[in-house]
Amino acid sequence: MNPDILKERQNATFDAEKLTHILEGGPEKTKRRREIESMVLSDPDFLEEDPNFLSRSERYDQAVKKSAQMILKLREYGIADPEEIYCYKSCVHPGRPDPLDLHLGMFLPTLLNQATPEQMDRFFMPAWNLEIIGTYAQTEMGHGTHLRGLETTATYDPATQEFVLNSPTISSIKWWPGGLGKTSNHAIVLAQLYTQGNCHGLHAFIVPIRDMSTHEPLPGIVVGDIGPKFGFSEVDNGFLKLENVRIPRENMLMKYAKVEPDGSYLKPPSAKLTYGTMVFIRSIIVGESARALAKSCTIAIRYSAVRRQSEIRPGEPEPQILDYQTQQYKLFPLLAMAYAFTFVGQYMSQTYHRITGDINQGDFSELPELHALSAGLKAFTSWAANSGIEVCRMSCGGHGYSRSSALPDIYVEFTPTCTYEGENTVMMLQTARYLVKSYRQAKAGQQLSGIVSYLNESARQRIQAQPVASRPTVVDINDLASLVEVYKLRAAILVELAAKSIQQELQHRKSQEDAWNNSAIDLVRASDAHCHYVVVKLFTDKLGEIGVTSIHSVLSTLALLYAFHGITQNSGDFLQAGLLSVPQMLQISVRIKELLSQLRPNAVALVDSFDFHDRRLKSVLGRYDGNVYEHMFEWARRSPLNATEVHESFHKYLKPLRSKL
């Protein structure tokens, strides 16, 4: 064990293990997660070559091999709980996607949610047993988040009782679905349904794409891999072109909408039924944002505790770089954010499960709010985590650029979350639509409930941006409840400004659509402020549940730092609206420095509490024992370029060059 990192752990003021239990929802959860982890990590079938030293094809091959083993082991151990499957999978493929992700995460759940009992009989067990390997083909070359623009068609032919599927344009080719390129033999294809001359919008169809025994593409199917990407080397993201592909009528998923044998169409009871899956995936992404940022902070903070560099006082030993205030200012606010997002992820998961119960009872009343919240928080957390990972990488200096640090991998595997399951700007605008609608309802005298109830007050008081003197400023900036209030008022003011911007545009005889587009910057800022308020509020609420004094104390420091840092990053909003005064802003800057010093002795223990096993972190810099340099040298020696002492290029090009010059 590196002596510096050992000393860090001895100086901590709280028990890291107890905090791990809080982060995971109880000691039983931690115990079970560690059991699953050791099952995978001690299993010789999951030993792998470092993907950094493999080609793309080898990485795909290794991932498929491990996924196949994983399916067998899950059956063997009888692991069936979705959370435990997810945990097992993330140990088998730590921090990386795998070719069966869409089969397990989209194909099977879509069958469960949208197939009739007869369709379940036909498709579910073969898919469960991987005779059918499925993907979810929604995105096209020309359209992603804007689903109504998708161009693939499914036209019903009553003479044969079949749907005929086509990709009518180059831009309608399905593009990006994971597992589509080489792995899957079926796809759930989203296509515009045409029957009896009418278009009924997007519906889901089960389309066989490869022969079940030879795996060759079927007639009319043009399918393949879309080529190398920024990351996701293990996954065969694919393209699919459909040329008059016929499927039986019974292959349309018909639990809700139906097409009768004669071609007549029965529409679904609620258009919102398909929201459930979206909300679920988006709430998972909030948790993923927390995890990716937590991993990055673990690596950067542990490394900063063992890396010694330069001098603060001449003649004294080189200090740990974690002692530099600038390093603390880069990393500790991100550590606070990782904790905040972890608690938000817990809240989203609990809320989703609670509301799913209501939906099953036919109560859709809370769905619009949950939909708006999950869209906004998905964007807010993934944007913030995405930029935070890069700050962590740069805070590790040159070694952060090496793939051995794991930080480049964390970044490239995480960054697509800003785009998939709803492009972030579009997500923010969806949340804004809900906020503006709620604001107008409150203004019309309706009483709002739920997380937007603060708009009741703003609509009544007609909040204006006033001079500082005429608005009561927050009395105590060190009181978290007061800071929650300030964030709430900022959100209310920015929602009102966005709503007024739309009104002004409409008064200039602009159409609704133009008024919306011309106010879009204000709308995104309003959503961002709303989400920021929710995060600060949920972090503060969480503190009320924590009974252990030492942990309560350190988490309160993190919560204050998160709130203060957000205020300094958006100081214009708080000053402009007169919510805080200039002297208070200066006071906050001083307080941030004090909080950094307070957190310094606990920094390593706080990342230890995330409890990432070295084999899951896969980082030379973030090792638990802190022995960075020995392992960095060992890792470099394994590079394929070092397989021979003299590379063949020397004899082929450099040596002959001498005689030519």
Buried (B, 14 or more C-beta within 10 A) or exposed (E): EBEBBBEBBEEBEBBBEBBBBBBBEEEEBBEBBBEBBEBBBEBEBBEBEEBBBBEBEEBBBBBBEBBBBBBEBBEEEEBEEEEBBBBBBBBBBBBBBBBBBBBBBBBBBBBEBBBBEEBBEBBBEBBEEBEBBBBBBBBBBBBBBEEEEBBBBBBBEBEEBBBBBBBEEEBBBBBBBBBBBBBBBBBBBBBBBBBEEEEBEBBBBBBBBBEEEEEEBBEBBEBBBBEEEEBBBBBBBBBBBBEEBBBEBBBBBBBBBBBEEEBEBEEBEEEEBBBBBBBBBBBBBBBBBBBBBBBBBBBBBBBBBBBBEEEEEEEEEEBBBBEBEEBBEBBBBBBBBBBBBBBBBBBBBEBBEEBBEBBEEEEBEBBBBBBBBBBBBBBBBBBBBBBBBBBBBEBBBEBBEBBBBBBBBBBBBBBBBBBBBBBBBBBBBBBBBBBBBBBBBBBEEEEBEEBBEBBBBBBEEEBEEEEBEEBEBBEEBEEBEBBBBBBBBBBBBBBBBBBEBBEEBBEEEBEEEEBBEBBBEBBBBBBBBBBBBBBBBBBBEBBEEBEBEBBBBBBBBBBBBBBBBBBEEBBEBBBEBBBBBEEBBEBBEEBBEEBBEBBBBBBBBBBBBBBBBBEBBBBBBBBBBBBBEEBBEEBEEEEEEEEEEEEEEEEEEEEEEEEEE
